Amino acid sequence: MVREEVFVRLNKVFQEVFDDGSIVVSDGTTAKDVEGWDSLMHITLISDVEDEFDIHFPMKDVAKMQNVGEMVDKIIELVEYSNDKQ
């Protein structure tokens, strides 16, 4: 899975979760950049991302993520790991 594909799918998740079709995330996007991205919405976002990519983030990794780029890196890692197991 390539980063561009992840970003296309991730942008759709962000737009749906935050009910804002204008959201476009990038590597450097943080919660400060997205209106309404607070701790409660973060839980919803993580859950919807997990559903979209059919993965599960370990809680320690969720706590470490500083921006969307780190989320994308973890998504790619988890998807590739999942594919390798099949």
C-alpha positions as CSV (number, residue, x, y, z in Angstrom):
1,M,0.0,0.0,0.0
2,V,1.4,3.4,-1.0
3,R,1.2,6.6,1.0
4,E,-1.0,8.3,-1.6
5,E,-3.6,5.6,-1.4
6,V,-3.6,5.8,2.4
7,F,-4.1,9.6,2.3
8,V,-7.0,9.3,-0.1
9,R,-8.8,6.9,2.2
10,L,-7.7,8.8,5.3
11,N,-9.0,12.1,4.0
12,K,-12.4,10.5,3.5
13,V,-12.4,9.3,7.1
14,F,-11.4,12.7,8.5
15,Q,-14.1,14.4,6.4
16,E,-16.8,12.0,7.6
17,V,-15.7,12.0,11.3
18,F,-15.5,15.8,11.4
19,D,-18.4,16.4,9.0
20,D,-16.3,18.7,6.9
21,G,-15.7,17.9,3.2
22,S,-13.0,20.5,2.9
23,I,-10.5,18.7,5.3
24,V,-7.3,17.6,3.6
25,V,-4.7,16.1,5.9
26,S,-1.0,15.9,5.3
27,D,2.0,14.4,7.1
28,G,2.3,17.4,9.4
29,T,-1.4,17.7,10.3
30,T,-2.1,17.6,14.0
31,A,-5.2,17.9,16.2
32,K,-4.5,21.7,16.4
33,D,-5.1,21.9,12.7
34,V,-8.6,20.3,12.6
35,E,-11.5,22.1,14.2
36,G,-13.2,19.8,16.7
37,W,-10.4,17.3,17.0
38,D,-10.4,16.9,20.8
39,S,-9.8,13.8,22.9
40,L,-13.3,12.4,22.4
41,M,-13.2,12.9,18.7
42,H,-9.8,11.3,18.6
43,I,-11.4,8.0,19.9
44,T,-14.0,8.1,17.1
45,L,-11.3,8.9,14.6
46,I,-9.0,6.1,15.6
47,S,-12.0,3.6,15.6
48,D,-13.1,4.7,12.1
49,V,-9.5,4.6,10.8
50,E,-9.2,1.0,12.2
51,D,-12.4,0.1,10.5
52,E,-11.4,1.7,7.2
53,F,-8.1,-0.2,7.0
54,D,-9.2,-3.3,8.9
55,I,-6.4,-2.9,11.4
56,H,-6.0,-2.4,15.1
57,F,-3.7,0.2,16.6
58,P,-2.0,-0.9,19.8
59,M,-2.8,1.7,22.5
60,K,0.9,2.5,23.0
61,D,1.2,3.5,19.3
62,V,-1.9,5.7,19.5
63,A,-0.4,7.5,22.4
64,K,2.9,8.1,20.5
65,M,1.4,9.5,17.3
66,Q,2.2,13.2,17.0
67,N,0.8,13.9,13.6
68,V,-1.1,12.3,10.6
69,G,2.2,11.3,9.0
70,E,3.0,9.1,11.9
71,M,-0.5,7.6,11.7
72,V,0.0,6.9,8.0
73,D,3.3,5.2,8.7
74,K,1.6,3.0,11.3
75,I,-1.3,2.2,9.0
76,I,1.1,1.1,6.3
77,E,3.1,-1.0,8.8
78,L,-0.1,-2.7,10.1
79,V,-1.6,-3.3,6.7
80,E,1.6,-4.9,5.4
81,Y,1.9,-7.0,8.5
82,S,-1.7,-8.2,8.1
83,N,-1.1,-9.0,4.4
84,D,2.1,-10.9,5.2
85,K,0.1,-13.1,7.7
86,Q,-2.4,-14.1,5.1
